[in-house]
Amino acid sequence: MIPGIAVAAALAGAVSPEMPPPVLWHVQVDNDVAFHTDRWYSSGVRVYRSASLEGGEPLASVLRAPATRSQRLDVGVIQEVYTGNPYAAPADTDRPNAGRLLVSAARHDIAPDALVTLGVDAGVSGPSARGEEAQRFIHRFVTAPETDWSSQVPDRADVQLVGAWSKGMSVDGLPGKLVLHGGAVAGTLTAFGHAGVEWRSDGPAEAASPLLRYAATPPLQRPEGGLGFFAGAGVRGVARNRLLERRADDARAEPSAETWVARIAAGISWSAPWGTATFGIAQDSREFEGQSAPHRFGTLTVSLRLD
């Protein structure tokens, strides 16, 4: 569980995805506290600075998506905390505690009905990620059972390449748009491909949520402002999940990763001259064999426009 982050911004006019503001700061906080679980994917925080990318720069032309009208470059930090189930019996199959701390960079190609993301994350998984310290800090304010950090694997390099593609399409008689998602994460600790479909009141880029993209996602303002909605489902095929590995001296059995993990997600967003706020909830099917129940968590993203 990770403390919240306070930020401030000046007012400015709303813009369309084709004419994004010069600088956005967005903060994403994931947590399962709303469901009173404090287990498995316990929490995550992403803090990004997002700025327009000039077309003449070399980084802008490499693997540029067709029909791209504008590009953004996001640079930030990610911390994720995974914990075992504090209510599990010693004989139950469970995941070990694990923290991740990554520096992240992602380029977004934005078209009228598409959002393509290419990114790289690099850092450490283990005690140096400060997952235990973050959880203990927040537990000073929110009472919760202790979890066993002695099972955490020592520090390991954590590097991954991330790609995500989102394409919107109009359907006769259906308000809003259907958005198809696809992509993959290939890393030293985790590797999976994913696909999903989402109904949105907007296109792929406006006030977007990362819940079905598994990638950095700039929640750009809706041109007309106001409320937006989304709901969808997806599945990921898991090739590697070394975050489930236990220490060599841990007597508890190591869980085996499920090959297929499904997710359903829904949420609401608000766009205003200062930026956007997006709230969503997600439920994942079991990630490892013997997991006692599916897992739910909430996510809040606040994006602030800075000129």
N, C-alpha and C positions, 0 to 999 in steps of 0.2 A: 504494500500500500504506500502511496507516494503523496507527499504534501502538494497542495495546489500551488499555482504560480500566479502572481498578481501582475497585471500589465495595464498600461493606460495608452490612450491614443487621441489624436485630434480629429474633429469632424471633417468629412470631405464628401463629394458627390458620388452617387452610385455609378457603376460602369458596367459594360457588357464584357463577356469573356473574350471578345475579339480586341477590346481595348482595356486591358487590365491595369490597375493602378501601379505606380512605380514600385512600391514596397508593401508587403503584407507580413505581419507576424501572426502565426497561428500556433496555438497550444492545444494539444489533444490529451485528454486524461481518460484512461480506461480504468474501471474499477468494478468489482463485484459486490461492493458494500451495500448497494441497493437491494441485493437479494440475500444479504446476511449469510454469505457462504464463506468468504475469506479462504479460498482454496484454489489449487490448480493455476489457472491464469488469474493471479490475484490482482495485479494492477500494471499499468503502463503509462508512461508519459512521453510525449513527443513535443519538442519545441523547435519550430522552423522559422527561418527568415526566408521569405519568398520574394524574388525580384524578377523583373522582365529581363529576358535574354536577348541581346541584340543579334540580328540575323547575320551580321558579318563575322561574328566570332567563330573560331573553329569548332567549339563545343556545340554550337547551334546547328551545324550542318551534318554531323555524324549521325547516320541512321535516322534522319529526320523523317517523320511520318508524312505521307501524302496529304495534301489539302490543309496542311498546318497554316494557320493565320497568325498565331503568336506563340511564344515560348516563355516558360518561366524556369528559373533555377532555384530550388529550395536547398538550403544548407542548415543542418540542425543536429540535435542530440536526441537519442532514444534511450530510455531506461525501462526495462521490463522485469517484473518479479513473478516467478512461478513458485508455488508452495504446495506441499502435501496437504492432505485433508486432516485438520487437527482433531476431527471427530472419529477418524478411522481406528479400528483395532490394530494392534501390532501385527497380527497375522494377515491383515488385508493387503491386497496389492495396491500400491500407491506410488506417485511420482516423488522424486526428491526435490528439495528446494533448489532453486537456481535463479541467479540474477544475470542480466545482460546490460551492458553499457556500450553504446555504439555512436560513432559520428556518422552522419548520414548526408548524402548529397543525391539529389534527384532532379532530372530534367523533365519538364512536362511540355508536350506538343499539343496545342489546343486548336481544334477545328470546330466548325459550327455544330457538329453532332458527334464529336469524338474527343477523347482525352487519352493520350498515350504517355506512359511514364517509364523512364529508364533510370535506375538508381544503383548506388553502391553503398553498403553499410559496413563499417569496420570498427572493431573494438575488442572487448573482452567479455567472456562469460566466466563467472566464478566470484570469489570473495572481493576482488577489486572492483566489481560492478556495484558494490555497496547496496545490494538488495536487502541484506539483513538490517543494516542501519536505517534504511528508508522505512522498512516495515516497523521497526521498533519505535521510530520517531512518531509515526502516525498513530501507533497504538497507545501513545501517551494521551491521545485525545479520544480515540475510539476503542472501547474495550473489546478484546478478541483473544481467543486462546493462543498460546505460544505455539510456534511450529519449529520443527527440528532442522536447524541449519547445519548441524554436524554432518549431514548426508550430502552437502553440496560438494561437487567435484572441484578440485583445484583449478586455478586460472587456466583458460584455454583461449587461443586466438579465435575470434568470432568474426568472420568476413562473409558477406553474401552479396550476390548480384540480384537485382529485383527488376522485373518487367511487368507492366500491367497495361491492358488495352480495354477501353470502354467505348462502346458505340451505341448511339441512340437511334431509335427509329419510331416513326409515327404509325399508329394502327387505326384504321377507320373505326369511328365510333367509340374510341377509347381516349379519354382526356389525358393530357400529359404525354409521356413517351415510355416505351420499353427500352431499357439499356442492357445490352449484353456485355458481360465482363469475362476476361480471360487473362492468363498470365502465369508467371512462375517465379519461384525463389530458389536460387541455387547457392548453397553456402557450405561452410565447413561443418556446421552443426545442424542446420536444417535445410531440407530440400523438398519442394512440393510444387505441383502444378494445380491450377484452380480454374473453375469456370462457374458462371452464375448468371442469373437474369433478375432484373430489378424494375419495378414500376416507379417512375419518378414524375413529379409534377413539372420538372424542368429537364434540361438536357444533361449530358454526362458531367459537365464541369461546374454548373451553378450550384453553390452550397453543397458540394458533393461530400459524401461520407466514404471513409476508407474501409468500411466493414466488409464489403464484398470485393475489394480491390487488393488488400494485403500489401499496400504500397503507400508511400507518401502521397497525399492528395490535397491540393490547394482548394479550400472551400470558397470559390469565387462568388461574389455577390450576384443575386438575381437582378437583372436589369431593372425590373419594375419594383423591386423590394418586396417586403412582406413575407408571408409564410410559404414554405415548401414542404413536401412530404415525399417519403420513399418507403418501399417495402420490397423485399426480395429474398431469394434463396440461392445457395451455391454449394459446391462440393470441392474439396481439395483431395488430390491423390498424393499421399505422403511417401516419399522415397527414403527420407532420412529424418530422424528426430533424436539427436544425441543429447538434447536437454533432458531426456528421460534416463540417462546413464547415471549409475550410482558409483560412489567411491569403491575402490578395490577392497577396502577393509570393512565395507558395509555388509552386515549379515542379512539385511532385508533383500528380498528378491527384486530384481530389476524388471520394471514393467516393459511389455512389448507394445510398440506403437501400432495403432490401427492404421490400415492402409487407406481407408476412405473416411473422411470426416465431413459431415454436412453442417451447414450454417444457415439459419434463418435470421433475418435482421429487418428492423423497421425503425423509422424515426421522423423527426420534424426539424425544420430549420427556419431561421428568421434572418432576413437581410435588411439592413438599414444603412444610412450613409456612413456610419462608423465602421461597418464590417458585417460579419455574420456570426451566428451562434447555431450550432447543430447538435442535437441530442439524439442518440440512438440506443437501442438495446439489441443484443444478439444472444442466440443460444446455439452452442456447438454440441454435436453429438459426441460420444465418448472418444477421447483421443488415444487411450491406451486400453489394452485388454485388462478387464477387472475393474475399471473405473466404475464407481458405484452409481453414478447418475450423470446425465448431460449437464453442461455447465452454462450458466447465464452471466452476463456482465453488461454494464452500461458504459457509454462513451460520450464525452462532451468535448466539442471542439469550438474554440473561440478564435476567430480571425479578425484582426484589427488592421485597418488601413492607415498607413503612415505615408505622408507625402514628403 
